[in-house]
Amino acid sequence: MSLFEEAGKKFEEAKRTFVDGKEAEYVCRSCEKPVSENYEYCPHCGEETVEPVA
Ligand SMILES: [Zn+2]
């Protein structure tokens, strides 16, 4: 991998949020952690604040 490609990859990672290697589609409004599914209760803090990423 060239230095340029590596820098571009890091930029992509920085502007996206991933959960278990996948792009997170949901986030908890309470603790602001990304989650991979639309959980009824946040697996991190237990609050009912999981919402789709805008
Ligand atoms: Zn939470």
PDB file of the backbone (N, CA, C, O) and the ligand in Angstrom, with CONECT records:
HET     ZN  A 101       1
ATOM      1  N   MET A   1       0.847  -1.201   0.000  1.00  0.00           N
ATOM      2  CA  MET A   1       0.000   0.000   0.000  1.00  0.00           C
ATOM      3  C   MET A   1       0.885   1.255   0.000  1.00  0.00           C
ATOM      4  O   MET A   1       1.815   1.367   0.799  1.00  0.00           O
ATOM      5  N   SER A   2       0.596   2.160  -0.873  1.00  0.00           N
ATOM      6  CA  SER A   2       1.385   3.392  -0.930  1.00  0.00           C
ATOM      7  C   SER A   2       1.014   4.311   0.225  1.00  0.00           C
ATOM      8  O   SER A   2      -0.022   4.157   0.872  1.00  0.00           O
ATOM      9  N   LEU A   3       1.897   5.268   0.456  1.00  0.00           N
ATOM     10  CA  LEU A   3       1.645   6.214   1.541  1.00  0.00           C
ATOM     11  C   LEU A   3       0.362   7.006   1.288  1.00  0.00           C
ATOM     12  O   LEU A   3      -0.403   7.289   2.210  1.00  0.00           O
ATOM     13  N   PHE A   4       0.146   7.356   0.021  1.00  0.00           N
ATOM     14  CA  PHE A   4      -1.054   8.121  -0.334  1.00  0.00           C
ATOM     15  C   PHE A   4      -2.322   7.322  -0.031  1.00  0.00           C
ATOM     16  O   PHE A   4      -3.270   7.841   0.558  1.00  0.00           O
ATOM     17  N   GLU A   5      -2.322   6.063  -0.439  1.00  0.00           N
ATOM     18  CA  GLU A   5      -3.492   5.219  -0.197  1.00  0.00           C
ATOM     19  C   GLU A   5      -3.750   5.057   1.304  1.00  0.00           C
ATOM     20  O   GLU A   5      -4.892   5.052   1.763  1.00  0.00           O
ATOM     21  N   GLU A   6      -2.662   4.926   2.044  1.00  0.00           N
ATOM     22  CA  GLU A   6      -2.817   4.748   3.485  1.00  0.00           C
ATOM     23  C   GLU A   6      -3.424   6.006   4.121  1.00  0.00           C
ATOM     24  O   GLU A   6      -4.285   5.912   4.995  1.00  0.00           O
ATOM     25  N   ALA A   7      -2.971   7.168   3.677  1.00  0.00           N
ATOM     26  CA  ALA A   7      -3.517   8.426   4.195  1.00  0.00           C
ATOM     27  C   ALA A   7      -4.996   8.545   3.843  1.00  0.00           C
ATOM     28  O   ALA A   7      -5.793   8.997   4.665  1.00  0.00           O
ATOM     29  N   GLY A   8      -5.368   8.144   2.625  1.00  0.00           N
ATOM     30  CA  GLY A   8      -6.763   8.201   2.211  1.00  0.00           C
ATOM     31  C   GLY A   8      -7.621   7.265   3.029  1.00  0.00           C
ATOM     32  O   GLY A   8      -8.746   7.612   3.391  1.00  0.00           O
ATOM     33  N   LYS A   9      -7.108   6.079   3.328  1.00  0.00           N
ATOM     34  CA  LYS A   9      -7.842   5.106   4.130  1.00  0.00           C
ATOM     35  C   LYS A   9      -8.077   5.653   5.530  1.00  0.00           C
ATOM     36  O   LYS A   9      -9.172   5.526   6.079  1.00  0.00           O
ATOM     37  N   LYS A  10      -7.052   6.256   6.100  1.00  0.00           N
ATOM     38  CA  LYS A  10      -7.199   6.822   7.445  1.00  0.00           C
ATOM     39  C   LYS A  10      -8.252   7.931   7.452  1.00  0.00           C
ATOM     40  O   LYS A  10      -9.010   8.074   8.411  1.00  0.00           O
ATOM     41  N   PHE A  11      -8.289   8.712   6.371  1.00  0.00           N
ATOM     42  CA  PHE A  11      -9.284   9.777   6.277  1.00  0.00           C
ATOM     43  C   PHE A  11     -10.683   9.179   6.225  1.00  0.00           C
ATOM     44  O   PHE A  11     -11.590   9.661   6.904  1.00  0.00           O
ATOM     45  N   GLU A  12     -10.866   8.123   5.419  1.00  0.00           N
ATOM     46  CA  GLU A  12     -12.170   7.459   5.340  1.00  0.00           C
ATOM     47  C   GLU A  12     -12.589   6.942   6.723  1.00  0.00           C
ATOM     48  O   GLU A  12     -13.747   7.078   7.118  1.00  0.00           O
ATOM     49  N   GLU A  13     -11.657   6.363   7.434  1.00  0.00           N
ATOM     50  CA  GLU A  13     -11.978   5.823   8.751  1.00  0.00           C
ATOM     51  C   GLU A  13     -12.339   6.936   9.717  1.00  0.00           C
ATOM     52  O   GLU A  13     -13.203   6.771  10.579  1.00  0.00           O
ATOM     53  N   ALA A  14     -11.670   8.068   9.567  1.00  0.00           N
ATOM     54  CA  ALA A  14     -11.894   9.170  10.502  1.00  0.00           C
ATOM     55  C   ALA A  14     -13.270   9.786  10.332  1.00  0.00           C
ATOM     56  O   ALA A  14     -13.865  10.243  11.309  1.00  0.00           O
ATOM     57  N   LYS A  15     -13.793   9.808   9.101  1.00  0.00           N
ATOM     58  CA  LYS A  15     -15.070  10.480   8.894  1.00  0.00           C
ATOM     59  C   LYS A  15     -16.256   9.528   9.005  1.00  0.00           C
ATOM     60  O   LYS A  15     -17.404   9.966   8.939  1.00  0.00           O
ATOM     61  N   ARG A  16     -15.998   8.235   9.173  1.00  0.00           N
ATOM     62  CA  ARG A  16     -17.073   7.272   9.346  1.00  0.00           C
ATOM     63  C   ARG A  16     -16.960   6.611  10.702  1.00  0.00           C
ATOM     64  O   ARG A  16     -15.901   6.627  11.330  1.00  0.00           O
ATOM     65  N   THR A  17     -18.049   6.034  11.145  1.00  0.00           N
ATOM     66  CA  THR A  17     -18.040   5.310  12.406  1.00  0.00           C
ATOM     67  C   THR A  17     -18.319   3.841  12.107  1.00  0.00           C
ATOM     68  O   THR A  17     -19.259   3.508  11.386  1.00  0.00           O
ATOM     69  N   PHE A  18     -17.490   2.975  12.671  1.00  0.00           N
ATOM     70  CA  PHE A  18     -17.644   1.558  12.405  1.00  0.00           C
ATOM     71  C   PHE A  18     -17.950   0.781  13.680  1.00  0.00           C
ATOM     72  O   PHE A  18     -17.481   1.120  14.766  1.00  0.00           O
ATOM     73  N   VAL A  19     -18.744  -0.265  13.517  1.00  0.00           N
ATOM     74  CA  VAL A  19     -18.993  -1.190  14.614  1.00  0.00           C
ATOM     75  C   VAL A  19     -18.638  -2.578  14.117  1.00  0.00           C
ATOM     76  O   VAL A  19     -19.205  -3.043  13.129  1.00  0.00           O
ATOM     77  N   ASP A  20     -17.716  -3.244  14.779  1.00  0.00           N
ATOM     78  CA  ASP A  20     -17.287  -4.588  14.389  1.00  0.00           C
ATOM     79  C   ASP A  20     -16.893  -4.648  12.915  1.00  0.00           C
ATOM     80  O   ASP A  20     -17.209  -5.619  12.227  1.00  0.00           O
ATOM     81  N   GLY A  21     -16.216  -3.630  12.435  1.00  0.00           N
ATOM     82  CA  GLY A  21     -15.728  -3.615  11.067  1.00  0.00           C
ATOM     83  C   GLY A  21     -16.751  -3.167  10.043  1.00  0.00           C
ATOM     84  O   GLY A  21     -16.416  -3.012   8.868  1.00  0.00           O
ATOM     85  N   LYS A  22     -17.997  -2.954  10.461  1.00  0.00           N
ATOM     86  CA  LYS A  22     -19.040  -2.470   9.547  1.00  0.00           C
ATOM     87  C   LYS A  22     -19.349  -1.014   9.861  1.00  0.00           C
ATOM     88  O   LYS A  22     -19.137  -0.543  10.978  1.00  0.00           O
ATOM     89  N   GLU A  23     -19.844  -0.328   8.872  1.00  0.00           N
ATOM     90  CA  GLU A  23     -20.236   1.054   9.119  1.00  0.00           C
ATOM     91  C   GLU A  23     -21.473   1.070  10.015  1.00  0.00           C
ATOM     92  O   GLU A  23     -22.453   0.377   9.741  1.00  0.00           O
ATOM     93  N   ALA A  24     -21.425   1.845  11.059  1.00  0.00           N
ATOM     94  CA  ALA A  24     -22.544   1.886  11.994  1.00  0.00           C
ATOM     95  C   ALA A  24     -23.728   2.599  11.353  1.00  0.00           C
ATOM     96  O   ALA A  24     -23.569   3.651  10.735  1.00  0.00           O
ATOM     97  N   GLU A  25     -24.907   2.024  11.503  1.00  0.00           N
ATOM     98  CA  GLU A  25     -26.117   2.641  10.949  1.00  0.00           C
ATOM     99  C   GLU A  25     -26.971   3.272  12.039  1.00  0.00           C
ATOM    100  O   GLU A  25     -27.910   4.019  11.764  1.00  0.00           O
ATOM    101  N   TYR A  26     -26.626   2.959  13.270  1.00  0.00           N
ATOM    102  CA  TYR A  26     -27.389   3.497  14.387  1.00  0.00           C
ATOM    103  C   TYR A  26     -26.431   4.045  15.430  1.00  0.00           C
ATOM    104  O   TYR A  26     -25.273   3.637  15.513  1.00  0.00           O
ATOM    105  N   VAL A  27     -26.929   4.961  16.207  1.00  0.00           N
ATOM    106  CA  VAL A  27     -26.115   5.538  17.264  1.00  0.00           C
ATOM    107  C   VAL A  27     -27.013   5.791  18.469  1.00  0.00           C
ATOM    108  O   VAL A  27     -28.205   6.064  18.325  1.00  0.00           O
ATOM    109  N   CYS A  28     -26.430   5.696  19.644  1.00  0.00           N
ATOM    110  CA  CYS A  28     -27.175   5.983  20.857  1.00  0.00           C
ATOM    111  C   CYS A  28     -27.064   7.466  21.174  1.00  0.00           C
ATOM    112  O   CYS A  28     -25.964   8.007  21.288  1.00  0.00           O
ATOM    113  N   ARG A  29     -28.204   8.110  21.314  1.00  0.00           N
ATOM    114  CA  ARG A  29     -28.196   9.550  21.637  1.00  0.00           C
ATOM    115  C   ARG A  29     -27.715   9.786  23.064  1.00  0.00           C
ATOM    116  O   ARG A  29     -27.193  10.855  23.378  1.00  0.00           O
ATOM    117  N   SER A  30     -27.889   8.800  23.916  1.00  0.00           N
ATOM    118  CA  SER A  30     -27.557   8.991  25.323  1.00  0.00           C
ATOM    119  C   SER A  30     -26.043   8.953  25.563  1.00  0.00           C
ATOM    120  O   SER A  30     -25.477   9.873  26.154  1.00  0.00           O
ATOM    121  N   CYS A  31     -25.387   7.864  25.092  1.00  0.00           N
ATOM    122  CA  CYS A  31     -23.951   7.730  25.346  1.00  0.00           C
ATOM    123  C   CYS A  31     -23.139   8.006  24.086  1.00  0.00           C
ATOM    124  O   CYS A  31     -21.909   8.022  24.131  1.00  0.00           O
ATOM    125  N   GLU A  32     -23.826   8.227  22.952  1.00  0.00           N
ATOM    126  CA  GLU A  32     -23.188   8.585  21.673  1.00  0.00           C
ATOM    127  C   GLU A  32     -22.285   7.492  21.126  1.00  0.00           C
ATOM    128  O   GLU A  32     -21.378   7.777  20.344  1.00  0.00           O
ATOM    129  N   LYS A  33     -22.518   6.237  21.525  1.00  0.00           N
ATOM    130  CA  LYS A  33     -21.760   5.129  20.963  1.00  0.00           C
ATOM    131  C   LYS A  33     -22.487   4.575  19.747  1.00  0.00           C
ATOM    132  O   LYS A  33     -23.717   4.513  19.728  1.00  0.00           O
ATOM    133  N   PRO A  34     -21.718   4.166  18.716  1.00  0.00           N
ATOM    134  CA  PRO A  34     -22.339   3.557  17.543  1.00  0.00           C
ATOM    135  C   PRO A  34     -22.776   2.131  17.838  1.00  0.00           C
ATOM    136  O   PRO A  34     -22.094   1.401  18.556  1.00  0.00           O
ATOM    137  N   VAL A  35     -23.915   1.737  17.281  1.00  0.00           N
ATOM    138  CA  VAL A  35     -24.381   0.360  17.389  1.00  0.00           C
ATOM    139  C   VAL A  35     -24.768  -0.129  15.996  1.00  0.00           C
ATOM    140  O   VAL A  35     -25.132   0.676  15.138  1.00  0.00           O
ATOM    141  N   SER A  36     -24.692  -1.441  15.762  1.00  0.00           N
ATOM    142  CA  SER A  36     -24.862  -1.975  14.420  1.00  0.00           C
ATOM    143  C   SER A  36     -26.314  -2.296  14.079  1.00  0.00           C
ATOM    144  O   SER A  36     -26.641  -2.504  12.911  1.00  0.00           O
ATOM    145  N   GLU A  37     -27.180  -2.337  15.074  1.00  0.00           N
ATOM    146  CA  GLU A  37     -28.578  -2.653  14.833  1.00  0.00           C
ATOM    147  C   GLU A  37     -29.467  -1.646  15.550  1.00  0.00           C
ATOM    148  O   GLU A  37     -29.022  -0.926  16.444  1.00  0.00           O
ATOM    149  N   ASN A  38     -30.738  -1.610  15.138  1.00  0.00           N
ATOM    150  CA  ASN A  38     -31.669  -0.693  15.775  1.00  0.00           C
ATOM    151  C   ASN A  38     -32.192  -1.315  17.069  1.00  0.00           C
ATOM    152  O   ASN A  38     -33.345  -1.738  17.154  1.00  0.00           O
ATOM    153  N   TYR A  39     -31.325  -1.359  18.062  1.00  0.00           N
ATOM    154  CA  TYR A  39     -31.694  -1.951  19.345  1.00  0.00           C
ATOM    155  C   TYR A  39     -32.785  -1.126  20.015  1.00  0.00           C
ATOM    156  O   TYR A  39     -32.814   0.099  19.904  1.00  0.00           O
ATOM    157  N   GLU A  40     -33.678  -1.817  20.708  1.00  0.00           N
ATOM    158  CA  GLU A  40     -34.692  -1.101  21.483  1.00  0.00           C
ATOM    159  C   GLU A  40     -34.024  -0.414  22.674  1.00  0.00           C
ATOM    160  O   GLU A  40     -34.380   0.701  23.053  1.00  0.00           O
ATOM    161  N   TYR A  41     -33.045  -1.112  23.249  1.00  0.00           N
ATOM    162  CA  TYR A  41     -32.270  -0.529  24.333  1.00  0.00           C
ATOM    163  C   TYR A  41     -30.797  -0.553  23.953  1.00  0.00           C
ATOM    164  O   TYR A  41     -30.305  -1.548  23.421  1.00  0.00           O
ATOM    165  N   CYS A  42     -30.102   0.525  24.221  1.00  0.00           N
ATOM    166  CA  CYS A  42     -28.685   0.619  23.913  1.00  0.00           C
ATOM    167  C   CYS A  42     -27.899  -0.471  24.650  1.00  0.00           C
ATOM    168  O   CYS A  42     -28.031  -0.607  25.866  1.00  0.00           O
ATOM    169  N   PRO A  43     -27.078  -1.253  23.924  1.00  0.00           N
ATOM    170  CA  PRO A  43     -26.282  -2.299  24.587  1.00  0.00           C
ATOM    171  C   PRO A  43     -25.163  -1.729  25.459  1.00  0.00           C
ATOM    172  O   PRO A  43     -24.564  -2.445  26.262  1.00  0.00           O
ATOM    173  N   HIS A  44     -24.892  -0.452  25.294  1.00  0.00           N
ATOM    174  CA  HIS A  44     -23.802   0.165  26.059  1.00  0.00           C
ATOM    175  C   HIS A  44     -24.309   0.764  27.377  1.00  0.00           C
ATOM    176  O   HIS A  44     -23.713   0.551  28.433  1.00  0.00           O
ATOM    177  N   CYS A  45     -25.402   1.504  27.305  1.00  0.00           N
ATOM    178  CA  CYS A  45     -25.859   2.215  28.505  1.00  0.00           C
ATOM    179  C   CYS A  45     -27.263   1.809  28.928  1.00  0.00           C
ATOM    180  O   CYS A  45     -27.696   2.164  30.024  1.00  0.00           O
ATOM    181  N   GLY A  46     -28.000   1.060  28.072  1.00  0.00           N
ATOM    182  CA  GLY A  46     -29.313   0.564  28.450  1.00  0.00           C
ATOM    183  C   GLY A  46     -30.451   1.547  28.250  1.00  0.00           C
ATOM    184  O   GLY A  46     -31.594   1.250  28.597  1.00  0.00           O
ATOM    185  N   GLU A  47     -30.153   2.716  27.694  1.00  0.00           N
ATOM    186  CA  GLU A  47     -31.200   3.716  27.469  1.00  0.00           C
ATOM    187  C   GLU A  47     -31.947   3.419  26.160  1.00  0.00           C
ATOM    188  O   GLU A  47     -31.396   2.804  25.247  1.00  0.00           O
ATOM    189  N   GLU A  48     -33.211   3.867  26.085  1.00  0.00           N
ATOM    190  CA  GLU A  48     -33.998   3.691  24.854  1.00  0.00           C
ATOM    191  C   GLU A  48     -33.730   4.852  23.897  1.00  0.00           C
ATOM    192  O   GLU A  48     -34.649   5.575  23.514  1.00  0.00           O
ATOM    193  N   THR A  49     -32.494   5.018  23.525  1.00  0.00           N
ATOM    194  CA  THR A  49     -32.128   6.218  22.751  1.00  0.00           C
ATOM    195  C   THR A  49     -31.342   5.853  21.490  1.00  0.00           C
ATOM    196  O   THR A  49     -30.578   6.670  20.974  1.00  0.00           O
ATOM    197  N   VAL A  50     -31.532   4.611  20.990  1.00  0.00           N
ATOM    198  CA  VAL A  50     -30.863   4.210  19.751  1.00  0.00           C
ATOM    199  C   VAL A  50     -31.642   4.756  18.558  1.00  0.00           C
ATOM    200  O   VAL A  50     -32.845   4.526  18.433  1.00  0.00           O
ATOM    201  N   GLU A  51     -30.953   5.473  17.694  1.00  0.00           N
ATOM    202  CA  GLU A  51     -31.588   6.084  16.529  1.00  0.00           C
ATOM    203  C   GLU A  51     -30.735   5.862  15.285  1.00  0.00           C
ATOM    204  O   GLU A  51     -29.520   5.696  15.386  1.00  0.00           O
ATOM    205  N   PRO A  52     -31.378   5.859  14.091  1.00  0.00           N
ATOM    206  CA  PRO A  52     -30.588   5.769  12.855  1.00  0.00           C
ATOM    207  C   PRO A  52     -29.629   6.958  12.742  1.00  0.00           C
ATOM    208  O   PRO A  52     -29.949   8.075  13.147  1.00  0.00           O
ATOM    209  N   VAL A  53     -28.458   6.691  12.188  1.00  0.00           N
ATOM    210  CA  VAL A  53     -27.504   7.769  11.944  1.00  0.00           C
ATOM    211  C   VAL A  53     -28.076   8.695  10.884  1.00  0.00           C
ATOM    212  O   VAL A  53     -28.496   8.241   9.820  1.00  0.00           O
ATOM    213  N   ALA A  54     -28.093   9.974  11.167  1.00  0.00           N
ATOM    214  CA  ALA A  54     -28.676  10.948  10.230  1.00  0.00           C
ATOM    215  C   ALA A  54     -27.818  11.078   8.982  1.00  0.00           C
ATOM    216  O   ALA A  54     -28.150  11.851   8.083  1.00  0.00           O
TER     217      ALA A  54
HETATM  218 ZN    ZN A 101     -26.120   4.297  24.997  1.00  0.00          ZN2+
END
